[in-house]
Amino acid sequence: ASVEMFDEIGMTALMKKRDLITAYLEFVVEETAKETGTHLEIITPKDATERGSQLSVILHGEGKELFHYLMKEGVIVDWREPAVIRLAPVPLYSTFEEMYEFGQILKKGIQTT
């Protein structure tokens, strides 16, 4: 079934959405950092051709408590020591609205953990 979906949508459209949704997620993370005064450092290359749909973010001063908060809130992220979360929107089914909602959850997590 997934092969049929890929054929119907087309790789060009998926790659375009991948780049757009990842760029939007990058914006959301950066804006959340500004709004909360938190140092969130995206260490994944800015160039879309070098990162695909994945962002690695160092949670300076936040730590694993924020990771656990995100997971508790239903956000699936990957943890890497010492303080990195990896975010990966999936262009086939992730939405821009979900990226915005992630930013709201992230903001609340920063403010409460």
Residue, then its C-alpha position, 0 to 999 in steps of 0.5 A: a500500500s505504501v508503494e502505491m501512495f508514493d507513486e500517487i504522490g510522487m517523490t518530487a512532491l514528498m521531497k518538497k514537503r520534506d524540505l518545507i516542513t523541516a524548515y518550518l519545524e526549524f523555525v518553530v524551535e528557534e521561535t520557541a527558544k526566543e520566546t522562552g529565553t532558552h538556548l536550543e541549538i540546532i546542530t543539524p546542517k541548515d542546508a536541506t540537502e544535507r539534513g533530510s527531514q531530521l533535526s538534532v537539537i541540543l537542549h542547553g540547560e534543559g536536559k532529559e526532563l524535557f525529553h520525558y515531558l515531550m514523550k509523556e505529551g505524545v511527542i515521539v523524539d529520540w534522545r542522545e547523550p548528553a542533551v540532544i533530542r532528534l526530531a523527524p517530521v515524516p512528509l508523507y503524514s506529518t502536518f504543519e499544524e502538528m509542527y506548530e502544536f509541537g512548538q506549543i508543547l515544547k514551550k510548555g515543557i520548557q516553562t514547567t520542567 
